């Protein structure tokens, strides 16, 4: 079913119904135990209605007892071997008539005399002749007969007595083995936990295994039965081997924390401060002192959209474990002892585990609609195991799920949740758009809900724009006030047409005030209680993409028209003109700074490039107005964030991958990330010395054999790596000289990087490298479509001889190379240019 309410919110709901086969159900008491032949066990029989109430009428039943018997037939296969086929049949043992009356139960005496899988069937009809049936199965052991099904090969089946055990229980496991003999019993999980030997007999096929806390959440039982050749009854005597496994589920009570939350039972008001308290208790009932609690409250509607489930760390950390133990044996081969010829059994494949059934102040303006009402990631309990905090509730009228996740020590966990409702007697729920475009006209709706016990009349006042601001939104006809009549529990929708005249943030507000109440005086206190004010904000955008252009003008005590050279189409429109003045050409880096700070992605190159503006803040603070607002603390935080992300991309060999989590180092990315780390450390960021040392070792390993490569791209990477080694004082003189000998194979970019390495290491003449006119004989095989030639030229000349004409020429070329947006197209080129 799909329902759309007055506020045009659509809800979907689906329901299911059960069609009962009859007007009565019959139940038999559950038996979580293995039964020995000859035991006499009374089983309770009851009858209930589909609603779960006792059935009061008279009911006649037929109880039929049977058992499954498997006969084995040995068949020859095409390869000269043989296989066993099971022929299963059901053997009827008894039929008993039972009567239930006056809502009382009766007993059925289960007294098996033979082993096997027994089944009890209870059948009958209700008063209208509709048939019903209930069946249950019970494993019975004891006696010389073997009625069980043979498994293929050496496998046997193990049946555990219970589905779930508690620490301190003794697990009883039925071994369905066709042979008697000595059994090696092992309890395993990721390793052999313990082992013991027992003698298995046909009339005593049950083994007992004491269970403790350390067996939680599960353990695996392996039973290896060996019958020696001297005990064989076969014509040609030979030893026999059988192997079986089952899983035992053990509840972990020792490490489970009880987390209790104290939440106000009644609803609270929006904006109200709510005290939330709770306690954490150990499994033995003692308070969990110094337990850490993560406490948060989230809008239930948001969680429903996400499909969010309350975290359960206990279930996560103590989820049933896989076995992760392999067993090899040569006992079924007798010839080869070579591990290559062993037969291995993945114990997880054989896991069976049994055959069980299956005031007076005006109402505050509601504007805080954060779906998260509070977040306390690390509350610590006191000596009594208690914790507390205060959340100020947002203005959303909703139900919040309060979640507490606790851990204590290294292995104890717990969680709890509770509901907290934020409500008002009178609520205005706007249905504002997420955004609008300039020129739009919309009918903006709001649903007014009366949750009080009063019938009455309310005045709704709508304000499309704060009075003191330039109007972004205006009322498009009609009056700003409307009067509605609401019954107790009723609702109504009010609509106001709105026109959006300008771009910017639209601020729409609604105010609901009671005018009169039926049969009750409207006191000031009641009027305040039955009022509401709410605000909605969203952006109004241009209906088409913005045109943007950046121009830099040099003023030499002359008049200049700043609009000359701008796009005429841009000047004919409407927009903003931003004017910045500086006495330094460093201001021309502003477009590059904006580009790098707002680029959205985060690979190793983009992360390193986005750090460059923060490295330049202190130099640019006095000449680029946009940088004056960034405090030293903010700069340090931003740099450290970049460093931390880069370190998530460092591989085990010291290099850097392209994305976090990748395992393969990328040569060009490794040297570039190294540049970012070295510069960040020089600016005060915390960079582990071990990370830089590992990087340098990786770069040095990559430089070995550089003389044999015929790729200009690889040589450029080698020059960049050599520069990084020089910056970290690793003395790369040998690499500098080796690369100088291949000047004809170096691109202009590589020569700039080599000159920087020469300058930083004090090896040779860096100016000679920059002024070398040797023609490049290799093909430039770099894959980047935008290159940083001009940036590297300026960088090298600024380091080698900043007062040279070459440095001035490089600066002019770099500035002229920008696009109309004032930057150099890509994060890579922008970062090097900056």
Protein Blocks (a to p, Z undefined) as FASTA:
>chain_A
ZZddfkopacdddddddddfbfbdcddddddbdddehiacddddddddfkopacfbdcdd
ddddddddddddddddfkopacdddddddddfbdcddddeehiacddddddfbecjdddd
dddddfkopacddddddddeedjbdfbccdehjbccdddfbfbdcehiacddddddfbgc
dddddddehiafbdcdddddfklmcccddddfklpgbdcddddddddfklpcbfbdcddd
dddddddddddfklpccddddddfbdcdehiacddddddddfkopacehiacddddddfk
lmmmnopacddfklmmmgccdfkiacddfklnomamcfklpccddfklmpnopaadehjb
ccdddfbfcfbfbdcfbbcddfkopacddddddfbdcdddddddddehjlbccddddddd
dddfbdcdddddfbdcehiacddddddddfbfbdcdddddddfbdfkbccfbdceedjfb
dcddddehiacddddddddfbgcjdddddddddfbdehiacdfklmmmmgccdddddddd
dfbdcdddddddddehiacdfkgoiafklmmmccdddddddfbfklmmmmmmmmmmmpcb
fcfklmmmmmmmmmmmmmmmmmmmklmmpcfklmmmmmmmmmmmmmmmpcfkopacfbeh
iabdcfklmmmmmmmmmmmmmnopacdfklmmmmmmmmmmmmgoklmpccfklmmmmmmm
mmmmmmnonopmlmmmmmmmmmmmpcfklmmmmmmmmmmnopajfklmmmpcbdcfbdcf
bfbfbdcklmmmmmmmmmmmmmbmklmmmmmmmmmmpcfkopahiamlmmmmZZ
